[in-house]
């Protein structure tokens, strides 16, 4: 096959060679110079650089207009370029999920409408323009969430005490989100009721609508608090048949039929409330922890499914050691402009036999100026094993309560300690 990959996620996070034979297939990676630099130097492939000023679809279309090519598959595994890949498939007449199907797993309003129509509970929600028309007089009271339709990593997500406060902040240009405060981009946001409860994520693989691999975990912390500078982790659960059936119904509602998925839900008063879903692997060390627990490297099997290969019957048996795994990550983006100097309160955890991986930023490293879950950019990232969900979550919570981060300004030598 001739395969075009819209390349954005660093290669080491996907390891494309594990799912695509680069000797059998002609593979072209299309991405910015920064993305292409993550490719192994001796990988048999074609590398095509794009400026990165427009969308991947627009720049690929312009490239192909000047150098017409045929492809059998167009693939993206990036949250931000799934829709670009779908648009490009339609433009080129290449098989694969169409744009309207992909949009269901990208647009938070569309996905909640579809899930609600399938009979599953979702937070009550409204597109922001409609919410503003109602001036905060909505069918819920209390805490209210403002978020982008197609955002990720909880960027530009805000929580207000009441719907009226949310409406006043938007109309008064006081959200702190530049475009929104300037009066543009209203149609890119939605508002929903805040549903309290632990947040769980379900990760796995689906082909032809059948869930072949499924792992469930519960967060320690939240993605929103991580965006604000707090640590985040999760630890795997033992799933019931009811939860497995719920996941299948949610995926069917948003028409995720092939590939990996990352589905989030709130455990509220004994039931799951749908939060959002992506047709891609989860971030941080989700891929690694799923592989440790199941023996399945999700990106590899996703790529095979996207190439049209039959995955059913090829899934390996789970490891004999049926332990549960969790990941943890401590950010540094909220300390941008500082140099990392080290961690305090972590010695007992670092040397614990339960630790599977511990990746700490080298002292003197500059801290990132953007939200990232990548080891090598975050202050700390790692994986821990345990025998019970309760014990694993407690281990991660105790780590977060104990650790603190030492930094110093990049141009100064005096250090200061900042709570994690």
N, C-alpha and C positions, 0 to 999 in steps of 0.2 A: 504493500500500500504506500501511497504518498500521503504523509500525515503532516498537517500544519498545527503547531502548538503555539497558542498565544501565551508567551512565557512571562510570568510575573512573580510567582512564588519561587523563592530560592530553590535551586535544584536539590539541595540536600534534604529539604523538607518533603519532597515527592519521590526522589530517586527513580526517575522515569525509566531507567534501564531495567528496573525490576518488573515492569509491566509491559514494556514495548521492546521488542528485539530491534536494536538499531542496525543489526546486520541484515535482517530480513526486509525491513521497511526503510523507506527514504523519509527521514524525519527532518522537518524544518522548524527551527525555533525562531519566533518573531517576537522581539522585545527590545526594551531600551538597553543601552550599553551596560548599565548597572545590573540589569537582570541577566543579560547574556554572560556577564563576567562570572556568574555562579555555575556555569556549565563546566563539567570536567574537560580539561584541555584536549584529551585524546578521544573524546566521544565522537563516534562516526555520525555526523549530522551536518546540516547547513545552518548557519547562523545569519539572521537578517536583522539588522539594527533599525529601530524606528525612533523618531525624535522624542516621542513621549509628550508632545504638546497637545495633541488631540486624543480622541478615544482610540482604543486598539482597532475597533472596526473601521473607523474613518482612515486611519493610517495604513491598515492592511489593504483596504479598498484602493487607496491611492497608489500603493506599491504595486498591486496587481494590475492596475490600469496601465502602468508603464511597462510592467514585465508580466504579461499574462501567464498564468500557471493553472494546472488542474490539480485538485487534491481529492482524495477519497474520504478523508476525515479532517474536521477542524475541531480542536479540543482546547478547552481552558479548564483549569482546576482552581482558578482564583475567584473569590467572591466578587471581585470588582470587574471581572471580564467574562463572566458566564454569559451575560446578555450580548456582549460583543461577539462572542463565538457563535451564538445562535443567529444573530443578524448576518454574520459572514457566511454561515452555512446556507441561509436562505438566499443570499446574494449569489453564491456560487452553485446552488443546487446540490449541496452535499447532504447526505443523510445525517440525522441527529435531531435532538429535541428542538422544536421551533421556538421563536421568540415569545409567543404568547404563553407557551407552557413554561418556559424558563422564568418569565416574569412572575409567575405564581410563587416561586421560591426566592424571589428577590424583593418584591414589593410587599411591605408589611400590612398594608390595607387590603390588597388583593388576597394575600394568603389567609388573613383572618376571616375575610368574607367567605372564602371557600371552605375553611375548616368549620365555621359556624353553620354553614349550609349543610355540612356533613353530619351535624348533630353533636359536635364536640363543643365544650365550653371554651370561650375566649374572653379576654377582658373586653368590657364595653369600650367602643372606640369610635372616633370620627376623623375624617380628613380635616386638616387644620382650617381650610377656608370655611367648611360647614360649621365647625366648632365656633369660629369667630362670628359667624352669622347668628348663632344662638346666644352670643355674649356670655358664655359660661353656664347657661341654663341647660344642663345636660342630665341624662338619666342616671347620674351617680354623684355621690358626695365624697369629700375627703381627698386624699392625695391623688395627684393627676400627673401623668407622664407625658412629656413632649419629646418626640423623637423623629429623626428623618425616616422617610419611607424605605430608603435603600441604604441606610448607614450600616456600619460595622464597628466592632470594638467599642461600642457605647459612646462614640464621638458625637458631640452636640446633643446628648440626651440630658434632659433636665426633669427634676421632680418638684412639683409645687404642692402646697398644703391643700389647696382647693382648686376647682375648675375656674372660678372667677379670678383667682390670682394668676393662673396660667394665661387666661385671656387678657388680663391687664398688662402682664409682662410683654406679651407679643404686640398688642396694639400700641403700647407705650414705648416700644423699641428698647426694652430693658432686659432682654434674655441673655445678652452677652455673646450671642451668635451673630457675627458681623452681617452676613447676608440677610438674615431674618430681621435684624434690627434696622437694616437699611430699607426694608419693605419689599425685598425680593425673595423668591424661593418659598413663598407660603405653600404652594402646591406640592412642595417636596417634603412636607412634614405631616405628621398625624398626632393625635392626642388620644390617650386611653386611660382608663381607670387603673390605679395602682392596686394590684391584688397581692396581699401579703402571703408569705410562705417561702420555704426553701425552694431554690431553683435547681432543677435537674436538667441534665443534658443526656441525650440518647444519640449514640453514634453507631454507624454500621454501613452495610452495603445492601443495595437492592438491585435486582435485575428482572426485567419484564414485570415489574410491580411486586415481586416476591422478595421479602426481607430474608436475606441469606446470613447476615451477621448482625448481631445487635449487642451493644454494651450500654449500660445505664450508669450514670454517676450523679453525685450531688455536689454542688459547689460549696466551697468554704470561702466566704466573701461573695462579692458580686462583680460582674463585669463593669458596672457603673462605678463602683468604688475603686476598682483597679484604674479606670480612666482618670480618677481623681487622685491617684497615688497610693492606694492601699494594695496589699498583697492579695493574691487570688490562687485558689487551688480547687481540686475536686478529687473525690474518691469514689471508686466503683461500688455499685449496689448489686444485690441479688434480685433479679427482676421476677415479678409474678406474671402469670399467663395473661391477666387482665391488662397489665402494663404493656406487654408485647402486642396484644390486640389493639390497644389504644394507639401505639406508634404506627402500626400498619394502617389504621383508619386515617390518621393525620397525614401520612405520606400519600395515600391514595387521593385524599381531598385536594392536595396541591400538585398532584400529577407528577410526583417524583418517581420515575419508573426505572431509571438506570443510574448507577453510580453510587458514590458515597453520600451520606447525609449527616447533618448535625442539627438536631432538633432540641429546642429548649421548652420547658414547661414549668409551671409553678405548682408545687404540691400544696393545695389549699383545702383544708377541712376534709381530708380523705379522698379528694379527687384531683385529677390533673387538669390544669388550665393551660391551654396552648399559648405559648409566648411568641416563638418564631422558629423558622426552619431555613436551612441552607442546603443546596444540592452540592455539597463539597465536604471535605474532611474538616474536623474541628481544629482550632488553633492550639497554641502552647504544645504540650506533649500528649495530646489526645491520641495521635496516631501511634506513638510508642507504647502507651499504656494499653490500648486496644490490642496491639500485636502481642504484648506480653501475656495478656489474659486469654486471647483466643488463638494465637498463632497466625493471624491474618494481618498482613500489611495492606491496609485499606487502599492507599493510592494505587498499588500494583493491580489489585483486582478491579478497581474502578476503571483503570485504563484498559484492561482487557475487555471489560463490559462495553466501554465506549467504542472499542474497535469492532464490536459485534461478536467477540468470542464468547462461547458458552462457559459461564463461570460455575453454574450449578454442577455439583459432583466433583469439583476440583478444590473445594474449600478444605483446608487441613483440619485434622482433629485438634481440639484444644490441648494445651500442654497437660501432662499428667499432674504437675504441681498446680492445682487449681486455686492459686492465691488471687487476691484482689489488689489492684494498683491505683495509685493516685499521683497527680502531678501538682507542683507548686511553683509559683513564680512571684518574684518581688520586683516591682518596676523601678525605673529611674527617670522616666520622662518628666515627672513633676519636679525633678531636681536639675533640669537642663541648665547648662552653664557651669555646673560643678564637675569636679573630678571625684570618682569613686576612690575611697581610701580603705574600705574594708567593712566587715560585719562584726557586730558584737552579739553575744548571746546565742551563738549557733554551734559551739564546739560539741556539745552533747548530742546534737542532732546530726551534725556532719559525720560523726563517727559511729552512728547507730547502725547495726547490721541490717536494719530494715531498709536503709537507703540503697536504691538501685543506681541512681545517677545524681550527681551534685555538680552543677556548673556555676561557678562564681566568677564574676567579672574581675579581671586582674586589677590590683591597686594602681591608681594613676590613669585609669581609662576615663575618657570623657563620657558623660551620661547623655543618652539620646534626647533629641528635641521632639520626638514623636512617639505615639503609643505603639509599643511593640511587645510581643510575647516571646521573641526569639532569644534563645540562649546565645550568649556572646554579645548581646545588646542590653539585656536586662541585668539588674544587679545580681539576681540569683534565680536559677531555674533547676528543677530536679524532679525525681521520681521516687516514690516510696512504696513498699509492699506491706501488706498486712493480711490478717485472716478474717477480719470482720469489717463491715462498713463503719461501724461506730468507732472502732479502734483507729482506723485509718484517718477518719475525719478529725478525731481528737488529736492525733499526732500532728497533723498539719496546722490545726488551730493553735496548739501549744507552741509550735515553731513560730508562727506569726506573732504570738503574744510575747515571745522572748527576744526576737531579733530586732536590731536597730542598725541603721546605716550611717557610716561615717563618710563625710565628704569634705571637700574644701573647694573654694572658688578656683577656677582654672588659673587665675593670675596671682593667687595668694598661697601662702604656705601654712596658715593657721587652719586647723581642722575644726569642724563642728559636728555634733551628733544630731541626727534627725530621726525621729521615730518612724518606723516602717509603716 
